[in-house]
Amino acid sequence: MNHMEFMDSLADCIAASEAYFREADKTSVMLRKCSQRPLTFEERFALLSQEILERDAFRIYLDAKRFLHRAALLGYEGLSTD
């Protein structure tokens, strides 16, 4: 991996973290609507769907962060992008 590839990976990690935070914020907004009464079926389904999107975004972020963490430990020249 060269410096340009490392910088691209860093940009990907930043984009992944921003995407995760956006999805987490959407979930938080939906959770704010909870009340003493149970959510309707449609609201529960929407919340479940949103939580799946959030979890997927988190996994992508973690993968990108782990890659960069390895680069910090090994130096990016020691990493392969294959």
The first five atom37 places (N, CA, C, CB, O) and aatype in JSON, in Angstrom:
{
  "aatype": [12, 2, 8, 12, 6, 13, 12, 3, 15, 10, 0, 3, 4, 9, 0, 0, 15, 6, 0, 18, 13, 1, 6, 0, 3, 11, 16, 15, 19, 12, 10, 1, 11, 4, 15, 5, 1, 14, 10, 16, 13, 6, 6, 1, 13, 0, 10, 10, 15, 5, 6, 9, 10, 6, 1, 3, 0, 13, 1, 9, 18, 10, 3, 0, 11, 1, 13, 10, 8, 1, 0, 0, 10, 10, 7, 18, 6, 7, 10, 15, 16, 3],
  "atom_mask": [
    [1, 1, 1, 1, 1],
    [1, 1, 1, 1, 1],
    [1, 1, 1, 1, 1],
    [1, 1, 1, 1, 1],
    [1, 1, 1, 1, 1],
    [1, 1, 1, 1, 1],
    [1, 1, 1, 1, 1],
    [1, 1, 1, 1, 1],
    [1, 1, 1, 1, 1],
    [1, 1, 1, 1, 1],
    [1, 1, 1, 1, 1],
    [1, 1, 1, 1, 1],
    [1, 1, 1, 1, 1],
    [1, 1, 1, 1, 1],
    [1, 1, 1, 1, 1],
    [1, 1, 1, 1, 1],
    [1, 1, 1, 1, 1],
    [1, 1, 1, 1, 1],
    [1, 1, 1, 1, 1],
    [1, 1, 1, 1, 1],
    [1, 1, 1, 1, 1],
    [1, 1, 1, 1, 1],
    [1, 1, 1, 1, 1],
    [1, 1, 1, 1, 1],
    [1, 1, 1, 1, 1],
    [1, 1, 1, 1, 1],
    [1, 1, 1, 1, 1],
    [1, 1, 1, 1, 1],
    [1, 1, 1, 1, 1],
    [1, 1, 1, 1, 1],
    [1, 1, 1, 1, 1],
    [1, 1, 1, 1, 1],
    [1, 1, 1, 1, 1],
    [1, 1, 1, 1, 1],
    [1, 1, 1, 1, 1],
    [1, 1, 1, 1, 1],
    [1, 1, 1, 1, 1],
    [1, 1, 1, 1, 1],
    [1, 1, 1, 1, 1],
    [1, 1, 1, 1, 1],
    [1, 1, 1, 1, 1],
    [1, 1, 1, 1, 1],
    [1, 1, 1, 1, 1],
    [1, 1, 1, 1, 1],
    [1, 1, 1, 1, 1],
    [1, 1, 1, 1, 1],
    [1, 1, 1, 1, 1],
    [1, 1, 1, 1, 1],
    [1, 1, 1, 1, 1],
    [1, 1, 1, 1, 1],
    [1, 1, 1, 1, 1],
    [1, 1, 1, 1, 1],
    [1, 1, 1, 1, 1],
    [1, 1, 1, 1, 1],
    [1, 1, 1, 1, 1],
    [1, 1, 1, 1, 1],
    [1, 1, 1, 1, 1],
    [1, 1, 1, 1, 1],
    [1, 1, 1, 1, 1],
    [1, 1, 1, 1, 1],
    [1, 1, 1, 1, 1],
    [1, 1, 1, 1, 1],
    [1, 1, 1, 1, 1],
    [1, 1, 1, 1, 1],
    [1, 1, 1, 1, 1],
    [1, 1, 1, 1, 1],
    [1, 1, 1, 1, 1],
    [1, 1, 1, 1, 1],
    [1, 1, 1, 1, 1],
    [1, 1, 1, 1, 1],
    [1, 1, 1, 1, 1],
    [1, 1, 1, 1, 1],
    [1, 1, 1, 1, 1],
    [1, 1, 1, 1, 1],
    [1, 1, 1, 0, 1],
    [1, 1, 1, 1, 1],
    [1, 1, 1, 1, 1],
    [1, 1, 1, 0, 1],
    [1, 1, 1, 1, 1],
    [1, 1, 1, 1, 1],
    [1, 1, 1, 1, 1],
    [1, 1, 1, 1, 1]
  ],
  "atom_positions": [
    [[0.86, -1.17, 0.0], [0.0, 0.0, 0.0], [0.9, 1.22, 0.0], [-0.97, 0.0, 1.23], [1.87, 1.29, 0.75]],
    [[0.56, 2.19, -0.85], [1.33, 3.43, -0.88], [0.56, 4.53, -0.14], [1.63, 3.86, -2.34], [-0.54, 4.31, 0.37]],
    [[1.15, 5.71, -0.09], [0.54, 6.82, 0.65], [-0.82, 7.21, 0.09], [1.47, 8.04, 0.63], [-1.75, 7.48, 0.85]],
    [[-0.95, 7.23, -1.22], [-2.24, 7.61, -1.83], [-3.33, 6.61, -1.47], [-2.1, 7.71, -3.37], [-4.45, 7.0, -1.15]],
    [[-3.0, 5.33, -1.5], [-3.98, 4.3, -1.13], [-4.35, 4.42, 0.35], [-3.41, 2.88, -1.41], [-5.51, 4.24, 0.73]],
    [[-3.35, 4.75, 1.18], [-3.64, 4.96, 2.6], [-4.59, 6.14, 2.79], [-2.34, 5.19, 3.37], [-5.53, 6.06, 3.58]],
    [[-4.34, 7.23, 2.09], [-5.2, 8.41, 2.21], [-6.61, 8.09, 1.73], [-4.61, 9.59, 1.41], [-7.59, 8.58, 2.3]],
    [[-6.73, 7.28, 0.68], [-8.06, 6.85, 0.21], [-8.77, 6.03, 1.28], [-7.93, 6.04, -1.08], [-9.97, 6.18, 1.5]],
    [[-8.01, 5.14, 1.94], [-8.59, 4.33, 3.02], [-9.03, 5.21, 4.19], [-7.58, 3.27, 3.51], [-10.07, 4.96, 4.8]],
    [[-8.24, 6.21, 4.49], [-8.61, 7.14, 5.56], [-9.88, 7.9, 5.19], [-7.46, 8.14, 5.82], [-10.76, 8.07, 6.04]],
    [[-9.99, 8.34, 3.96], [-11.2, 9.03, 3.51], [-12.41, 8.1, 3.56], [-11.02, 9.58, 2.07], [-13.51, 8.52, 3.93]],
    [[-12.2, 6.83, 3.2], [-13.29, 5.85, 3.28], [-13.74, 5.67, 4.73], [-12.84, 4.5, 2.7], [-14.94, 5.54, 4.99]],
    [[-12.79, 5.64, 5.65], [-13.13, 5.48, 7.07], [-13.93, 6.69, 7.57], [-11.86, 5.3, 7.91], [-14.9, 6.53, 8.31]],
    [[-13.53, 7.87, 7.17], [-14.24, 9.08, 7.57], [-15.67, 9.05, 7.02], [-13.49, 10.35, 7.08], [-16.62, 9.36, 7.73]],
    [[-15.8, 8.68, 5.75], [-17.13, 8.6, 5.14], [-17.98, 7.54, 5.84], [-17.02, 8.28, 3.64], [-19.18, 7.74, 6.05]],
    [[-17.37, 6.41, 6.2], [-18.1, 5.34, 6.89], [-18.55, 5.79, 8.27], [-17.23, 4.08, 7.0], [-19.66, 5.47, 8.69]],
    [[-17.7, 6.52, 8.97], [-18.1, 7.0, 10.3], [-19.23, 8.01, 10.2], [-16.91, 7.61, 11.04], [-20.15, 8.01, 11.02]],
    [[-19.17, 8.88, 9.2], [-20.26, 9.85, 9.0], [-21.57, 9.14, 8.65], [-19.89, 10.85, 7.89], [-22.63, 9.52, 9.13]],
    [[-21.49, 8.11, 7.81], [-22.69, 7.35, 7.45], [-23.27, 6.66, 8.67], [-22.37, 6.31, 6.34], [-24.49, 6.64, 8.87]],
    [[-22.4, 6.1, 9.5], [-22.87, 5.44, 10.73], [-23.56, 6.45, 11.64], [-21.7, 4.76, 11.47], [-24.64, 6.18, 12.16]],
    [[-22.94, 7.61, 11.85], [-23.55, 8.62, 12.72], [-24.89, 9.09, 12.19], [-22.6, 9.81, 12.89], [-25.81, 9.35, 12.96]],
    [[-25.01, 9.21, 10.87], [-26.31, 9.6, 10.28], [-27.38, 8.55, 10.6], [-26.19, 9.78, 8.74], [-28.49, 8.89, 11.0]],
    [[-27.03, 7.28, 10.42], [-28.0, 6.21, 10.7], [-28.33, 6.14, 12.19], [-27.45, 4.87, 10.21], [-29.48, 5.92, 12.56]],
    [[-27.33, 6.31, 13.03], [-27.57, 6.3, 14.48], [-28.48, 7.46, 14.88], [-26.24, 6.37, 15.26], [-29.34, 7.31, 15.75]],
    [[-28.29, 8.61, 14.25], [-29.14, 9.76, 14.54], [-30.59, 9.49, 14.12], [-28.61, 11.02, 13.82], [-31.52, 9.83, 14.84]],
    [[-30.76, 8.86, 12.94], [-32.12, 8.52, 12.5], [-32.79, 7.58, 13.5], [-32.08, 7.86, 11.11], [-33.97, 7.75, 13.82]],
    [[-32.04, 6.6, 14.0], [-32.59, 5.68, 14.99], [-32.98, 6.42, 16.26], [-31.58, 4.57, 15.32], [-34.04, 6.17, 16.83]],
    [[-32.13, 7.33, 16.7], [-32.42, 8.11, 17.91], [-33.69, 8.94, 17.76], [-31.24, 9.03, 18.25], [-34.49, 9.03, 18.69]],
    [[-33.87, 9.54, 16.59], [-35.09, 10.33, 16.34], [-36.31, 9.42, 16.44], [-35.03, 11.0, 14.93], [-37.32, 9.8, 17.02]],
    [[-36.21, 8.23, 15.89], [-37.34, 7.3, 15.94], [-37.61, 6.85, 17.38], [-37.06, 6.07, 15.05], [-38.77, 6.71, 17.78]],
    [[-36.56, 6.63, 18.15], [-36.74, 6.2, 19.54], [-37.33, 7.31, 20.41], [-35.4, 5.75, 20.13], [-38.01, 7.04, 21.4]],
    [[-37.07, 8.55, 20.04], [-37.63, 9.69, 20.77], [-39.16, 9.7, 20.72], [-37.09, 11.0, 20.21], [-39.81, 10.28, 21.59]],
    [[-39.72, 9.06, 19.71], [-41.17, 9.06, 19.53], [-41.87, 8.03, 20.43], [-41.51, 8.78, 18.09], [-43.1, 7.94, 20.43]],
    [[-41.1, 7.26, 21.18], [-41.7, 6.25, 22.06], [-42.54, 6.94, 23.14], [-40.61, 5.35, 22.71], [-42.22, 8.04, 23.59]],
    [[-43.6, 6.28, 23.54], [-44.48, 6.82, 24.58], [-44.89, 5.68, 25.51], [-45.73, 7.51, 23.95], [-44.32, 4.59, 25.46]],
    [[-45.86, 5.94, 26.34], [-46.34, 4.92, 27.27], [-47.01, 3.77, 26.54], [-47.31, 5.53, 28.27], [-47.07, 2.66, 27.06]],
    [[-47.49, 4.02, 25.37], [-48.18, 2.99, 24.57], [-47.19, 2.35, 23.6], [-49.38, 3.61, 23.8], [-46.24, 2.99, 23.15]],
    [[-47.4, 1.09, 23.3], [-46.53, 0.44, 22.33], [-46.62, 1.1, 20.96], [-46.88, -1.05, 22.21], [-47.64, 1.69, 20.6]],
    [[-45.53, 0.99, 20.21], [-45.54, 1.5, 18.85], [-46.49, 0.65, 18.0], [-44.11, 1.51, 18.26], [-46.73, -0.51, 18.29]],
    [[-47.0, 1.26, 16.95], [-47.84, 0.49, 16.02], [-46.95, -0.51, 15.28], [-48.58, 1.44, 15.01], [-45.72, -0.43, 15.33]],
    [[-47.59, -1.44, 14.59], [-46.84, -2.41, 13.81], [-45.95, -1.71, 12.79], [-47.78, -3.39, 13.11], [-44.78, -2.08, 12.64]],
    [[-46.47, -0.73, 12.11], [-45.7, 0.0, 11.09], [-44.52, 0.72, 11.71], [-46.6, 1.0, 10.36], [-43.42, 0.74, 11.14]],
    [[-44.73, 1.33, 12.88], [-43.63, 2.03, 13.55], [-42.56, 1.04, 14.03], [-44.17, 2.85, 14.74], [-41.37, 1.32, 13.93]],
    [[-42.98, -0.11, 14.56], [-42.03, -1.12, 15.0], [-41.23, -1.66, 13.82], [-42.75, -2.27, 15.71], [-40.02, -1.85, 13.91]],
    [[-41.92, -1.91, 12.71], [-41.25, -2.41, 11.52], [-40.24, -1.38, 11.0], [-42.27, -2.76, 10.42], [-39.12, -1.73, 10.63]],
    [[-40.63, -0.11, 10.98], [-39.74, 0.95, 10.53], [-38.52, 1.05, 11.45], [-40.48, 2.3, 10.48], [-37.39, 1.23, 10.98]],
    [[-38.75, 0.94, 12.76], [-37.65, 1.01, 13.72], [-36.7, -0.17, 13.53], [-38.18, 1.03, 15.15], [-35.48, 0.01, 13.53]],
    [[-37.23, -1.35, 13.36], [-36.41, -2.53, 13.14], [-35.6, -2.39, 11.85], [-37.28, -3.8, 13.09], [-34.41, -2.71, 11.82]],
    [[-36.23, -1.92, 10.81], [-35.52, -1.71, 9.54], [-34.4, -0.69, 9.7], [-36.51, -1.24, 8.45], [-33.3, -0.88, 9.17]],
    [[-34.67, 0.38, 10.42], [-33.65, 1.4, 10.65], [-32.51, 0.85, 11.49], [-34.27, 2.62, 11.34], [-31.35, 1.17, 11.22]],
    [[-32.81, 0.04, 12.48], [-31.74, -0.53, 13.31], [-30.85, -1.46, 12.48], [-32.35, -1.3, 14.5], [-29.65, -1.55, 12.75]],
    [[-31.41, -2.14, 11.5], [-30.6, -2.98, 10.6], [-29.66, -2.1, 9.78], [-31.51, -3.83, 9.66], [-28.48, -2.41, 9.63]],
    [[-30.2, -0.99, 9.25], [-29.36, -0.06, 8.48], [-28.24, 0.5, 9.35], [-30.21, 1.09, 7.92], [-27.1, 0.62, 8.91]],
    [[-28.57, 0.84, 10.59], [-27.57, 1.38, 11.51], [-26.49, 0.34, 11.8], [-28.22, 1.84, 12.83], [-25.3, 0.65, 11.76]],
    [[-26.89, -0.88, 12.07], [-25.94, -1.95, 12.38], [-25.03, -2.22, 11.19], [-26.68, -3.23, 12.78], [-23.83, -2.43, 11.36]],
    [[-25.58, -2.23, 9.98], [-24.76, -2.44, 8.78], [-23.75, -1.31, 8.59], [-25.66, -2.55, 7.53], [-22.59, -1.55, 8.25]],
    [[-24.19, -0.08, 8.82], [-23.29, 1.07, 8.71], [-22.18, 0.99, 9.76], [-24.07, 2.39, 8.87], [-21.04, 1.35, 9.49]],
    [[-22.52, 0.51, 10.95], [-21.52, 0.36, 12.01], [-20.48, -0.69, 11.63], [-22.2, -0.02, 13.33], [-19.29, -0.49, 11.87]],
    [[-20.92, -1.78, 11.05], [-19.97, -2.83, 10.62], [-19.01, -2.32, 9.56], [-20.74, -4.05, 10.08], [-17.81, -2.62, 9.61]],
    [[-19.51, -1.55, 8.63], [-18.65, -0.98, 7.59], [-17.62, -0.05, 8.21], [-19.48, -0.23, 6.53], [-16.45, -0.08, 7.85]],
    [[-18.07, 0.78, 9.15], [-17.17, 1.68, 9.86], [-16.11, 0.9, 10.61], [-17.95, 2.59, 10.83], [-14.93, 1.23, 10.55]],
    [[-16.52, -0.15, 11.34], [-15.55, -0.94, 12.11], [-14.51, -1.59, 11.21], [-16.27, -2.0, 12.92], [-13.33, -1.62, 11.56]],
    [[-14.93, -2.11, 10.08], [-13.97, -2.72, 9.15], [-12.95, -1.69, 8.67], [-14.71, -3.33, 7.94], [-11.75, -1.97, 8.63]],
    [[-13.42, -0.51, 8.33], [-12.51, 0.54, 7.87], [-11.57, 0.96, 8.99], [-13.31, 1.76, 7.36], [-10.38, 1.18, 8.75]],
    [[-12.08, 1.08, 10.19], [-11.25, 1.49, 11.33], [-10.22, 0.42, 11.67], [-12.12, 1.78, 12.55], [-9.08, 0.74, 11.97]],
    [[-10.62, -0.85, 11.62], [-9.67, -1.95, 11.89], [-8.52, -1.94, 10.89], [-10.4, -3.32, 11.85], [-7.37, -2.15, 11.26]],
    [[-8.85, -1.69, 9.63], [-7.81, -1.63, 8.61], [-6.81, -0.52, 8.94], [-8.42, -1.4, 7.23], [-5.6, -0.73, 8.86]],
    [[-7.31, 0.65, 9.3], [-6.43, 1.77, 9.64], [-5.65, 1.49, 10.92], [-7.25, 3.06, 9.79], [-4.5, 1.91, 11.06]],
    [[-6.26, 0.78, 11.85], [-5.56, 0.43, 13.08], [-4.37, -0.49, 12.75], [-6.54, -0.28, 14.09], [-3.28, -0.33, 13.31]],
    [[-4.59, -1.44, 11.85], [-3.48, -2.31, 11.42], [-2.39, -1.48, 10.76], [-3.98, -3.39, 10.45], [-1.2, -1.75, 10.96]],
    [[-2.78, -0.49, 9.98], [-1.79, 0.39, 9.34], [-0.98, 1.13, 10.4], [-2.48, 1.39, 8.4], [0.22, 1.33, 10.23]],
    [[-1.63, 1.54, 11.47], [-0.92, 2.23, 12.55], [0.08, 1.3, 13.23], [-1.92, 2.78, 13.58], [1.17, 1.72, 13.62]],
    [[-0.3, 0.04, 13.37], [0.59, -0.92, 14.04], [1.73, -1.39, 13.14], [-0.21, -2.12, 14.5], [2.85, -1.59, 13.61]],
    [[1.45, -1.58, 11.85], [2.43, -2.18, 10.94], [3.09, -1.18, 10.0], [1.77, -3.24, 10.14], [4.11, -1.48, 9.39]],
    [[2.51, 0.0, 9.88], [2.93, 0.94, 8.86], [2.17, 0.6, 7.58], [0.0, 0.0, 0.0], [2.03, -0.58, 7.25]],
    [[1.69, 1.58, 6.86], [0.84, 1.28, 5.71], [1.61, 0.6, 4.58], [0.2, 2.54, 5.18], [1.0, -0.06, 3.74]],
    [[2.92, 0.75, 4.54], [3.69, 0.07, 3.51], [3.66, -1.45, 3.7], [5.12, 0.57, 3.51], [3.87, -2.2, 2.75]],
    [[3.41, -1.91, 4.93], [3.37, -3.33, 5.22], [2.03, -3.97, 4.95], [0.0, 0.0, 0.0], [1.87, -5.17, 5.15]],
    [[1.05, -3.19, 4.5], [-0.29, -3.71, 4.25], [-0.51, -3.96, 2.77], [-1.34, -2.75, 4.79], [0.03, -3.26, 1.91]],
    [[-1.31, -4.96, 2.52], [-1.71, -5.26, 1.15], [-3.15, -4.84, 0.97], [-1.52, -6.76, 0.81], [-3.95, -4.99, 1.9]],
    [[-3.51, -4.32, -0.17], [-4.9, -3.93, -0.44], [-5.65, -5.01, -1.18], [-4.95, -2.64, -1.23], [-6.79, -4.8, -1.61]],
    [[-5.03, -6.18, -1.36], [-5.69, -7.29, -2.08], [-6.82, -7.86, -1.3], [-4.7, -8.39, -2.39], [-7.48, -8.8, -1.75]]
  ]
}
